[in-house]
Amino acid sequence: MKLFKPTLLLSLFLSFALSATGPSVADNYATLKQQLSQWLTNQRVMQLNYHLNAEIILDDKHELISGALIRYSMREEPCIIYAPHRYFDKYTFDIAEALSAQCQVLIANTKHRNTLNKLGVKADLGKSRYSVANAFIESYASTVPATRIYQIHGFDEKKRRTEQAQALDVIISQGARPPSAKVKKISRCFNERLKLKSAVYPLEVAELGGTKNILNSITLPKNEFFHIELSYSLRKKLIQQPKLMSGLKKCISL
């Protein structure tokens, strides 16, 4: 007889216990979205008279909804810079911080992507449906004409399965969607202006396309999702070379 794995058994038990004793994770998530929408409304009212830069860090006390760090300001462009794996993809948070000077929102994780919640689900913001990050993104999307999300990831070129990917500095895509003209333009800028080796998934490289990223399945108005994978060697250079970082920022904002 096939036995349940301990993690699966725990997940089933907790799911039953939660549904029997209180609101579901989906209900808690819906409440969080309402609260974040109200928070955003309050920030917009305050910024009629003040220059306000706000930062919040939310971790669910019940350990069911993945937490996030959020920085918000209305003085920048209406876009989001997002580092979902800062404790796993080295330097991605530092790079996201540098790039965030041009966007209203910076989002990052608060726990390692392999941390398990009480349901045995990993706190991986790239895959978690119920997260503070997603709740904020959905709420924020209703306040701006269009939603542009630049998600920064890192890869180790030595661990890639194709020689093609091993030779690259950048892999850029729009997740499960066909790449737009803007994606191709950004990649071309990386190649021509910064002299990097950049490729567009799936047209020029066959891996790291972000097709399983949770943002592919969240409905947002006029949503543009840019999944940007940076090699480890490039991440180190970006931290050490301000001019290169500035060039990366200019290419992304084209």
Residue pairs with C-beta under 8 A, 6 or more apart in sequence:
4 12
7 116
7 120
8 120
10 119
10 120
11 119
11 120
11 121
14 118
14 119
14 120
15 119
18 24
18 25
18 64
23 31
25 64
25 65
25 119
25 130
26 130
28 60
28 62
28 64
28 65
28 130
29 65
29 130
29 134
29 135
32 65
32 132
32 135
33 135
33 138
33 139
36 132
36 135
36 136
36 139
37 139
37 142
39 56
40 72
40 139
40 140
40 143
43 52
43 54
43 72
43 74
44 74
44 143
46 52
47 74
51 75
52 73
52 74
53 71
53 72
53 73
54 71
54 72
54 73
55 69
55 70
55 71
55 72
56 69
56 70
56 72
57 67
57 68
57 69
57 70
57 110
58 67
58 68
58 70
58 132
59 67
59 110
59 111
59 132
60 66
60 67
60 117
60 132
62 118
63 117
63 118
64 117
64 118
64 119
64 130
65 117
65 130
65 131
65 132
65 135
66 109
66 111
66 117
66 123
66 124
66 125
66 128
66 130
66 131
66 132
66 133
67 109
67 110
67 111
67 123
67 131
67 132
68 107
68 108
68 109
68 110
68 125
68 131
68 132
68 133
68 136
69 106
69 107
69 108
69 109
69 110
70 105
70 106
70 107
70 132
70 133
70 136
71 100
71 105
71 106
71 107
72 104
72 105
73 104
74 104
75 104
76 100
76 101
76 102
76 103
76 104
77 102
77 103
77 104
77 253
78 103
78 104
78 144
78 145
78 146
78 147
78 148
79 102
79 103
79 104
79 105
79 147
79 148
79 149
79 150
80 103
80 104
80 105
80 106
80 107
80 137
80 140
80 147
80 148
80 149
80 150
81 96
81 99
81 100
81 102
81 103
81 105
81 106
81 107
81 150
81 152
82 96
82 106
82 107
82 108
82 133
82 149
82 150
82 151
82 152
83 89
83 92
83 93
83 95
83 96
83 106
83 107
83 108
83 109
83 151
83 152
84 107
84 108
84 109
84 113
84 124
84 125
84 126
84 133
84 151
84 153
85 92
85 109
85 113
85 124
85 125
85 126
85 153
85 154
86 92
86 93
86 96
86 108
86 109
87 109
87 111
87 112
87 113
88 112
88 113
88 114
88 154
89 152
89 153
89 154
89 155
89 235
90 154
90 232
90 235
91 154
91 235
91 236
91 238
91 239
92 152
92 153
92 154
92 230
92 235
93 108
94 239
95 152
95 230
95 235
95 238
95 239
95 245
95 248
96 106
96 108
96 152
97 106
98 238
98 245
98 249
99 150
99 152
99 248
99 249
99 252
100 106
101 249
102 249
102 252
102 253
103 150
104 144
105 136
105 140
107 125
107 133
107 136
107 137
109 123
109 125
109 133
111 123
112 123
113 122
113 123
113 124
113 125
113 126
114 122
114 123
114 124
115 122
115 123
116 122
116 123
117 123
121 128
122 128
123 131
125 131
125 133
125 134
125 214
126 151
126 153
126 210
126 213
126 214
127 212
127 213
127 214
128 134
128 214
129 214
129 217
134 214
134 215
134 218
137 147
137 149
137 215
137 218
137 220
138 218
138 220
140 147
141 147
141 220
141 221
141 223
142 221
145 222
146 221
146 222
146 223
146 224
147 220
147 221
147 222
147 223
147 224
148 224
148 226
149 215
149 223
149 224
149 225
149 226
150 226
150 228
150 252
151 210
151 213
151 215
151 225
151 226
151 227
151 228
152 228
152 230
153 208
153 210
153 227
153 228
153 229
153 230
154 229
154 230
154 231
154 232
154 235
155 165
155 171
155 208
155 229
155 230
155 231
155 232
156 231
156 232
157 165
157 166
157 167
157 168
157 231
157 232
157 233
158 166
160 166
160 207
160 208
161 207
162 205
162 206
162 207
164 199
164 204
164 205
164 206
165 171
165 199
165 205
165 206
165 207
165 208
167 197
168 197
168 198
168 199
168 205
168 231
169 190
169 196
169 197
169 198
169 230
169 231
169 233
169 234
170 187
170 190
170 196
170 197
170 198
170 199
170 228
170 229
170 230
170 231
170 234
171 198
171 199
171 200
171 201
171 205
171 207
171 208
171 209
171 228
171 229
172 179
172 183
172 186
172 187
172 190
172 198
172 199
172 200
172 201
172 226
172 227
172 228
172 229
173 179
173 183
173 200
173 201
173 202
173 208
173 209
173 210
173 211
173 226
173 227
174 180
174 183
174 224
174 225
174 226
174 227
175 209
175 210
175 211
175 213
175 215
175 216
175 225
175 227
176 210
176 211
176 213
176 216
177 216
177 225
179 200
179 201
179 202
179 203
180 224
182 224
182 254
183 200
183 226
184 200
184 203
185 254
186 226
186 251
186 252
186 254
187 198
187 199
187 200
188 198
189 250
189 251
189 254
190 196
190 198
190 248
190 251
191 197
191 198
193 247
193 250
193 251
194 244
194 247
194 248
194 251
196 234
199 205
201 207
201 208
201 209
201 210
201 227
202 209
208 229
209 227
210 216
210 225
210 227
210 229
213 225
213 227
215 225
216 225
226 252
228 252
230 238
237 244
238 244
238 245
238 248
239 245
